[in-house]
Amino acid sequence: MSFLRTVLNDSLIIHPPGFYIIGFETFPFISVYFIFLSFVYGVTVLFNSLVIYVIAFNHILHTPKFLAVINLAVIDLFLNTCTIPSMIKTFLVKDNFVPFNLCLLQMFVYYSVVSLESFALAILAYDRLIAICLPLRHNSVNTLRRMSCIVGLTWSFALGVTAFSTGIMTRLSFCSSVKVFSYFCDYAPVFRLACNDYSMQWSAASFLTVMILVGPFSFILLSYVTILVTVFKMKSLDSRIKALSTCIEHIILVAVFYIPLITIFTIGFYLRLIDPDQRVLSLSMASCIPPCVNPIVYSLKTKEIKVRALALVRKNLTGTDQRQSKPCRNVKMFV
């Protein structure tokens, strides 16, 4: 295998033509898992697309809350699209070679979207915080313009931080193994293959973990502490139940997304106590399941979206029935 050589700060940097992804090679019944992932991807595309369509084409839903919801749906689509098709291609078609530049691109896209997913859940927590703790000022505090700015800032920050973290990977030299034990060009498994110092990349990975997981998760916890304090100050039991019931779905999303990822990154990246095979399977599940679950648990259970989604489905079914029955009414009898 020939290597590309460049000079950086008077030191020789060796970049390989690409990497070989070998994460699932030892798993039994891996085809069954990929059939399951194909189903997950289909559900993700179907329901998130439905949420995006319903919100985009109903002007009454153009509010700060539903801007946060459609932001999550778009991110969910990106997250599973950047992982599941490439996983199926890599391990079912047996084409596990990823060119060097494409590897960096895949790394950038994956961690950008995971960062955005984390920030999107924090934005939904912010919306609940304002709605419950400041109900009389909700419309003046949480405006569409302000929510647009918050969403735009999270996208800019996530893309910028991930671009820097991915860019410094080009400073590494790979002169021996090019086999990445993961299901994509994962950040830590790739930089650990380097034969020069990767302390900068390790620090960037630590910073990225804190910023995209610990930071938003801490904000969500503080938000719910404040919400609980506000709820228990309410005099009416019905008001308490009603306020808490609006948070249940969001809490489920937070648990499904953060608990597996924080556990995997803590045990796998820092302590390195998790079995590599289990890390790959757990990380792939933790990344692919939330985008599939989010629209079902949260978006489509929201009353406004549910009503309009059902109306859209009924309209399409009625239109189909009318088209099928129309030729029958035009049949002429000849004697």
Helices and strands as residue ranges (DSSP letters): E 4-8, E 11-15, E 18-21, H 30-56, G 59-61, H 64-81, H 84-92, E 97-99, H 100-133, G 135-137, H 138-141, H 144-167, G 168-171, E 179-180, H 187-191, H 199-209, I 210-214, H 215-232, H 237-245, H 248-264, I 265-271, H 276-294, I 295-299, H 303-329
